[in-house]
Amino acid sequence: MDNGDVLGKFSRLEDEIMTSAQLIKMGLCELNRISDSNDRYFAPTLLLSYGFERLLKSLIILCHCDGEFNFPDRTEITRIIKEHFSSAKGHDLGKLLKELVDYLYYNYYAKKC
């Protein structure tokens, strides 16, 4: 894989993470606007959940890059998507967070102990 391809993939991943951050920021701002006269929680909840979901999925994909920051190939990405983002748990933030923490723990922290 040439450097341009790697940089392009990192650029797209960076865009996804920045979008996630913007969604989370917008959700927090909307949550801050809730008052006695405005008790609509749908928009802030949707923005926050969508932002956190995109962030967690981006981090899971990033975890599957090797030590040289080579992204997985299409076959591997397909496997990761099926394994991690099946319809049963693709939108469950708790399960996505647990998968990320477990992956990092077993692949990085536990190896150092």
Secondary structure, DSSP 8 states (H G I E B T S, - for coil): --HHHHHHHHHHHHHHHHHHHHHHHHHHHHHHT--SS----HHHHHHHHHHHHHHHHHHHHHHTS-TT-----HHHHHHHHHHHS-TTTTT-HHHHHHHHHHHHIIIIIHHH-
